[in-house]
Amino acid sequence: MAFTRHSLRLGLLAAWAILLLTLVSASSGQTPEAAVANSVKFPDLYEASIAELQDGLEKGHFTSVDLVKAYFARIEEVNLQGPALRAVIETNPSALRQAAELDFERRLIGARGPLHGIPILLKDNIATLHSEGMNTTAGSFALLGSVVPRDAHVAAKLRAAGAILLGKANLSEWAHFRGNVPSGFSGRGGQATSPYVPLGDPSGSSSGSGIGTAIGLAAAALGTETDGSIISPSNMNNLVGIKPTVGLTSRAGVVPISVHQDTVGPMARSVADAATVLSVIAGRDPRDNFTLAQPPVVPDYTKALRTDGLKGVRLGVPRKFFTRVNANVAAAFNASLDTIRSLGATIVDPADFPDFAELEASRNETIVTQTDFKVNVNQYISELLKVPTGVKNLADLIAFNIAHADEELVPPFWTDQSEFISSENTTVNQAFFDAVAADKDLGATRGIDATLKEFNLDALLMPSSVAPGPAAIAGYPIITVPLGFLPPNTTLAPAQPTRSSGPNQPFGIAFMGTAFSEFHLISFAFAYEQATHNRLKMLAFPAAIPKTQLADVVGR
């Protein structure tokens, strides 16, 4: 009864406030919303943090409906028009209704938490309820119209936290596991490109999640990673990306590649936003046995956001991985070490993997992922409630692509499906089980963990472009943070169909640790981010920056 009286009192106060604002506005010939729009400084949606958006929602400066309308307008400006970045495959036709319901809930009983009413993009391999109007296709026409049995676990957790699932982001089709095809291409979404380099490589496979977050088409996004698919597009799109330990976030309802390496994580414009999203999506799930290995209590990762997070920390630099690093990136990385030392950290340089040569020579990951994919994707398709195209397994997907080559195997750049074919020819045998064990041994036991132990380190530090590999086969976490940009005089590579590099292309720095060390990695990354604020030292190229802001929507 006390709760009811309290809610009634809040409702009456809200009604009086609205009435007062209406009377004041009427005297000036304005709607209440227009009066607010004329008196409030709204956050810039290019960079607005989740906390800033939540503050504006709480103060009534704008609503979640306003946010959805603004983000939809921003998507409309640059997705298929203007620079045609092709970041988003489809938007959620239920998003405005969901936003209105969440606005009403906020007024009635308050916000559920920090993601209440916040629009988030999901990579198009993360299942969402078919009834709300969005597809889940991994970018392929083969799964168009398929009916998933339920939300992916991470999507359900976002929904329960009050987040608005704004749309499905484009991706490298089948999370870049179809064949040798440029990053960012899918049959359904077309060729996505960078917002920093015109026609630039956006990297992948979480390409649209990276592009969309970088220029404010949503507050943040979810990506998935098997080997590099969160970290690499975050690196190339000037973002913070967290690739969680395999088992920290559930993969249930996610179109798979490998049960041994797949993971789901946030891509955001700040460490704080990434930590906020990770705190919501992490947790155990009976539908994913790997999550049962995580600690019993998921930390509140926002508690790791400490500016003194690097004080007393020992970080190691595994230099032998740097042979593939661009000279400008290496120079910026080396300069960053002084910054990190000034924040109280000890840098051990070099701190190389004792099994580096063996790790580099190994081809076990190919055996594991190709064998896993055939088994895992066949299982995923078998659990769908309806598949209008009739595909039942990987062999059918290969045949579908051949039969629909005009949509899927498009010349001259997108014709390959060699990865599919190699996977179809695999068998679960002793060589596969040996490869799984060898990967864990090479990547974790004698790789990351051995290096941390030998040099008495808290984490490893390296350019983000070379970070994913060891952590992929180990199943270990990485966080990448903006580090810098290629110089303005960088040669603009030819577009084939995307440019491999060009002026102002972003790059990042990565912190890597042992299993379930995300809390510490977030603390290190936050301290570095707050000391440098590298992200806004360069903006996207002008045509790629949407112009619509909240002021264009509120009260109109």
Secondary structure as UniProt FT lines:
FT   HELIX           2..27
FT   TURN            28..29
FT   HELIX           32..39
FT   TURN            45..47
FT   HELIX           50..58
FT   TURN            59..60
FT   HELIX           64..78
FT   TURN            82..83
FT   STRAND          88..91
FT   TURN            93..94
FT   HELIX           95..109
FT   TURN            114..117
FT   STRAND          119..123
FT   TURN            124..125
FT   HELIX           130..132
FT   TURN            138..139
FT   HELIX           141..143
FT   TURN            144..145
FT   HELIX           153..160
FT   TURN            161..162
FT   STRAND          164..169
FT   HELIX           173..176
FT   TURN            183..184
FT   STRAND          185..186
FT   TURN            187..189
FT   STRAND          190..191
FT   TURN            198..199
FT   HELIX           207..214
FT   TURN            215..216
FT   STRAND          220..225
FT   TURN            229..230
FT   HELIX           231..236
FT   TURN            237..238
FT   STRAND          240..243
FT   TURN            247..248
FT   TURN            252..253
FT   TURN            259..261
FT   STRAND          263..268
FT   HELIX           271..281
FT   TURN            286..287
FT   HELIX           289..293
FT   HELIX           301..304
FT   TURN            307..312
FT   STRAND          314..316
FT   HELIX           319..324
FT   HELIX           327..342
FT   TURN            343..344
FT   STRAND          346..348
FT   TURN            354..355
FT   HELIX           356..361
FT   HELIX           364..382
FT   TURN            388..389
FT   HELIX           394..403
FT   TURN            404..407
FT   TURN            411..413
FT   HELIX           418..424
FT   HELIX           430..440
FT   HELIX           441..448
FT   HELIX           449..454
FT   TURN            455..456
FT   STRAND          459..463
FT   HELIX           464..466
FT   HELIX           468..474
FT   STRAND          478..485
FT   TURN            488..489
FT   TURN            503..504
FT   STRAND          506..512
FT   TURN            515..516
FT   HELIX           518..532
FT   HELIX           535..537
FT   HELIX           542..544
FT   HELIX           550..552
FT   TURN            553..555
//
